[in-house]
Amino acid sequence: MEIITGVERRRRWRAEDKLRVLAEAAQPGARTSEVARRHDISRGLLWYWRRQLRQGQLRVHDAPEPMF
């Protein structure tokens, strides 16, 4: 048994990273459980991100153009 001490923090996923994981899960033959396991997330979180994407709540914000 492993005893964990200290405070665990939730990871914060950037929209770009979420979209990358979702794109991987959308590949032909990809299994949701395998993609989730590979990225150390739950299948439920992956489905939640999919729902966010469908509802337009998950977008990559364009970076402003540099001004010279």
HELIX and SHEET records of a PDB file:
HELIX    1   1 ALA A   15  ALA A   25  1                                  11    
HELIX    2   2 THR A   32  ARG A   38  1                                   7    
HELIX    3   3 ARG A   43  ARG A   54  1                                  12    
END                                                                             
